[in-house]
Amino acid sequence: MLSRLKVAGSARLAMHLGIATALFGIAMLISPAPARAAPFDCVANHCGILHDAPLRDFVVGTVDGVATPSQSAALLQTAQTAGYWHLFPASANAFAEKIQPISVKLENGQSITVLAAVDETRFLRLQNGELIRFAPHRGLHEKPRPNDPYWVGVGCVAPLCLMGDAGCVAGYRTGLFRLADGVQLDKTGARPLPGGAVIDTMSMRPKPP
């Protein structure tokens, strides 16, 4: 009898530890993100996701990760478990076929995950270290695609500088910038950054002070 009680007690302890570990993982995902984190880090950096809604600002930064199809599928499942990205269907395979997550590092060390369409990025052959611009879809030439549930959550990625081209990179500032006027935003994307830059919304280059 004593042996059975010990076994039952061990099983209950293991179950509680498992639940506690899962809850800790989710709590870490939704806790405030540190300034520096690895690409697609779902433990310490919200998977690089700023908020559940699609990004509506410019992101200028250095590519530090281009998700593989298996990483994309895992990213969707982890994000949706934590309460993010429920605007997308839950099919991980379909997500990986349609969406290309890209991790973009800013000069403050923050990594942000942006989403682009696979069919728009496959020919870019993005490499870690390239400077790129992400922009939400805008304008008459970027109307929503009929019957495409993924279109609302993605934007357009454009290369700005090749990896190692320090002269080119020096002409830009990395960060989050407000779509309407190019004002630099803080790391949450919610407020203007004190002392931040203002970029030209067409060239992405900083305006003179």
C-alpha positions as CSV (number, residue, x, y, z in Angstrom):
1,M,0.0,0.0,0.0
2,L,2.8,2.4,0.9
3,S,4.5,1.7,-2.4
4,R,1.3,2.5,-4.3
5,L,0.9,5.7,-2.4
6,K,4.5,6.7,-3.2
7,V,3.9,6.0,-6.9
8,A,0.6,7.9,-6.9
9,G,2.2,10.8,-5.1
10,S,5.1,10.9,-7.6
11,A,2.7,10.9,-10.5
12,R,0.7,13.8,-9.1
13,L,4.0,15.7,-8.5
14,A,5.1,15.1,-12.1
15,M,1.7,16.3,-13.4
16,H,1.8,19.5,-11.3
17,L,5.4,20.2,-12.4
18,G,4.4,19.7,-16.0
19,I,1.5,22.1,-15.6
20,A,3.7,24.6,-13.8
21,T,6.3,24.4,-16.6
22,A,3.7,25.0,-19.3
23,L,2.2,28.0,-17.5
24,F,5.7,29.4,-16.9
25,G,6.4,29.1,-20.6
26,I,3.2,31.0,-21.5
27,A,3.9,33.6,-18.9
28,M,7.4,34.2,-20.3
29,L,5.9,34.6,-23.8
30,I,3.5,37.3,-22.7
31,S,5.8,39.1,-20.3
32,P,7.7,42.3,-21.3
33,A,10.4,41.5,-23.9
34,P,14.0,42.4,-23.2
35,A,15.9,44.8,-25.4
36,R,18.1,42.0,-26.9
37,A,16.8,38.6,-28.0
38,A,17.5,35.9,-30.6
39,P,15.4,35.7,-33.8
40,F,11.9,34.0,-33.3
41,D,12.6,33.7,-29.5
42,C,9.3,32.6,-28.1
43,V,10.5,32.3,-24.5
44,A,12.0,35.7,-23.9
45,N,10.8,37.9,-26.8
46,H,7.2,37.1,-27.7
47,C,8.4,35.2,-30.8
48,G,9.5,38.7,-31.9
49,I,5.8,39.7,-32.2
50,L,5.0,43.3,-31.0
51,H,1.2,42.8,-30.8
52,D,-1.5,40.5,-32.1
53,A,-2.7,43.0,-34.8
54,P,-0.8,43.2,-38.1
55,L,2.1,45.6,-38.1
56,R,1.0,49.0,-39.4
57,D,4.4,50.8,-39.2
58,F,7.6,50.7,-41.2
59,V,10.4,48.5,-39.9
60,V,14.0,49.3,-41.0
61,G,16.6,46.8,-39.8
62,T,19.0,44.0,-40.5
63,V,17.9,40.5,-41.4
64,D,18.9,38.1,-38.6
65,G,16.7,35.2,-39.4
66,V,14.6,33.9,-42.3
67,A,12.3,31.1,-41.1
68,T,12.3,27.7,-42.7
69,P,8.9,26.1,-43.5
70,S,9.2,24.0,-40.3
71,Q,10.1,27.0,-38.2
72,S,7.2,28.9,-39.7
73,A,4.8,26.1,-38.8
74,A,6.1,25.9,-35.2
75,L,6.0,29.7,-34.9
76,L,2.3,29.8,-35.8
77,Q,1.4,27.1,-33.3
78,T,3.5,28.6,-30.5
79,A,2.1,32.1,-31.1
80,Q,-1.5,31.0,-31.3
81,T,-1.1,28.9,-28.1
82,A,0.0,32.2,-26.4
83,G,-2.9,34.1,-27.7
84,Y,-1.3,35.8,-30.8
85,W,-2.1,35.6,-34.5
86,H,-5.6,34.2,-34.3
87,L,-6.4,36.2,-37.4
88,F,-4.8,33.4,-39.3
89,P,-6.3,30.0,-39.8
90,A,-4.8,27.4,-37.5
91,S,-3.3,25.2,-40.2
92,A,0.4,25.3,-39.7
93,N,1.2,23.7,-43.0
94,A,-0.9,26.2,-44.9
95,F,0.7,29.1,-43.0
96,A,4.2,27.8,-43.9
97,E,3.2,27.6,-47.5
98,K,1.8,31.2,-47.6
99,I,3.8,33.2,-45.1
100,Q,7.5,34.0,-44.8
101,P,8.4,35.1,-41.2
102,I,11.6,37.3,-41.2
103,S,13.4,38.4,-38.1
104,V,14.6,42.0,-38.3
105,K,17.2,43.3,-35.8
106,L,17.2,47.0,-34.8
107,E,20.2,49.0,-33.6
108,N,18.9,48.7,-30.0
109,G,19.3,44.9,-30.3
110,Q,15.6,44.2,-30.5
111,S,14.5,41.6,-33.0
112,I,11.0,42.0,-34.6
113,T,9.3,39.3,-36.6
114,V,7.7,40.7,-39.8
115,L,5.5,38.7,-42.1
116,A,5.6,38.7,-45.9
117,A,4.0,36.5,-48.6
118,V,6.1,33.6,-49.7
119,D,5.4,34.3,-53.3
120,E,6.7,37.9,-52.9
121,T,9.9,37.0,-51.1
122,R,11.2,33.7,-52.6
123,F,13.1,35.6,-55.3
124,L,14.7,38.1,-53.0
125,R,17.0,35.4,-51.5
126,L,17.4,37.4,-48.3
127,Q,20.6,36.8,-46.3
128,N,21.4,37.5,-42.7
129,G,23.1,40.9,-42.5
130,E,21.2,42.6,-45.3
131,L,19.4,45.9,-44.5
132,I,15.7,45.8,-45.4
133,R,12.5,47.8,-45.1
134,F,9.2,46.3,-44.1
135,A,6.0,48.2,-44.9
136,P,2.4,47.2,-44.5
137,H,0.4,46.8,-47.8
138,R,-0.8,50.2,-48.9
139,G,-1.9,51.9,-52.1
140,L,-4.2,51.0,-54.9
141,H,-1.7,48.4,-56.3
142,E,-1.8,46.4,-53.0
143,K,-5.5,45.7,-52.7
144,P,-6.5,42.7,-50.6
145,R,-6.5,39.4,-52.5
146,P,-9.9,37.8,-52.7
147,N,-10.4,34.7,-50.6
148,D,-6.9,34.9,-49.1
149,P,-7.2,34.9,-45.3
150,Y,-3.4,35.5,-44.9
151,W,-3.2,38.8,-46.9
152,V,-4.4,41.0,-44.0
153,G,-1.5,40.0,-41.8
154,V,1.5,40.4,-44.2
155,G,3.4,43.3,-45.7
156,C,6.0,44.1,-48.3
157,V,9.8,43.6,-47.8
158,A,12.4,45.5,-49.8
159,P,16.2,45.2,-49.7
160,L,18.0,48.5,-48.9
161,C,21.7,47.5,-48.5
162,L,23.7,44.3,-49.2
163,M,25.4,42.6,-46.3
164,G,28.7,44.3,-45.5
165,D,28.0,47.5,-47.4
166,A,28.8,49.8,-44.5
167,G,28.7,52.9,-46.7
168,C,25.1,52.1,-47.7
169,V,24.0,51.2,-44.2
170,A,25.4,54.5,-42.8
171,G,22.7,56.4,-44.8
172,Y,19.8,54.8,-42.8
173,R,18.5,54.5,-39.2
174,T,17.1,51.2,-38.0
175,G,13.9,51.2,-36.0
176,L,10.2,51.4,-36.0
177,F,8.8,54.4,-37.9
178,R,5.2,55.6,-38.1
179,L,3.6,55.0,-41.4
180,A,1.9,58.4,-41.7
181,D,4.9,60.7,-41.1
182,G,8.1,58.6,-40.5
183,V,8.4,59.5,-36.8
184,Q,10.5,56.9,-35.0
185,L,8.6,54.9,-32.4
186,D,9.7,53.3,-29.2
187,K,10.3,49.5,-29.0
188,T,6.6,48.8,-28.4
189,G,5.5,50.7,-31.4
190,A,3.0,52.6,-29.3
191,R,4.7,56.0,-28.7
192,P,7.2,58.3,-30.4
193,L,10.8,57.7,-29.3
194,P,12.2,60.7,-27.5
195,G,15.1,62.1,-29.5
196,G,14.3,59.7,-32.3
197,A,14.8,60.2,-36.0
198,V,12.2,61.2,-38.7
199,I,12.5,59.4,-42.0
200,D,11.3,60.2,-45.5
201,T,8.5,57.7,-46.0
202,M,9.5,57.0,-49.6
203,S,13.3,56.8,-49.4
204,M,13.5,55.5,-45.8
205,R,16.4,57.8,-45.2
206,P,16.5,60.2,-42.1
207,K,15.4,63.7,-42.7
208,P,17.8,66.5,-41.7
209,P,17.2,67.6,-38.0
